[in-house]
Amino acid sequence: MKIAPSILSADFAHLVQDVSAMVETGADYLHIDIMDGQFVPNISFGPMIISTLRPYFDLTFDIHLMIAHPEQYIEAVAQAGADIISVHVEASRHIHRLIQKIKDLGVQAGIVINPGTPVNQIEPVLAMVDLVLVMSVNPGFGGQQFIKASLDKIATLKELRQQHDYHYEIEVDGGINRETIQAVRQAGADVAVAGSYLFKAASYAQAMASLKE
């Protein structure tokens, strides 16, 4: 299973050093949450952080856009160095067009669903996407408790992938720790996003090892 540390929980005074230390532990993706204070009640950072980090790291940059009007920022995020750009189905009236725009920029496209959004809302675009991100907390802040109902969504997405021979990875974000990662893996997830559990640990290496196990 792939692990994607979320830099939302990193030390921003020493961001490159903090991310470097995490990468050395065996991180597979680097998860970068962009929040605008409108779609979610928090503000994080923009494409400049991506372009600042990009020269230092070769691993996959997994960008999660928690913003209103994501279509206005797709090109800037792609140019900054994104490998995957994931957008919320709840944030766009024209999600098919938005996913196609991401793919036209040569970037992998992901679709995201909030805890209150059923899987059937994204079924029309599952054949197009490279990643489906299931939010297992309400988006906007780190350190929240895992919502167990997310496991049913993961299992449904795995079943749909098998039935229709889709190629997307299933990613889960929110409340990931040593216990919950076992449950999401059993449900069918391929990638786990972890923020507080990794970056707030006394030992990054031990925390990553506990998830990898």
Summary of the structure (lengths in Angstrom):
residues: 213
radius of gyration: 15.8
end to end distance: 9.4
largest distance: 46.6
contacts: 720
relative contact order: 0.17
helix: 44%
strand: 22%
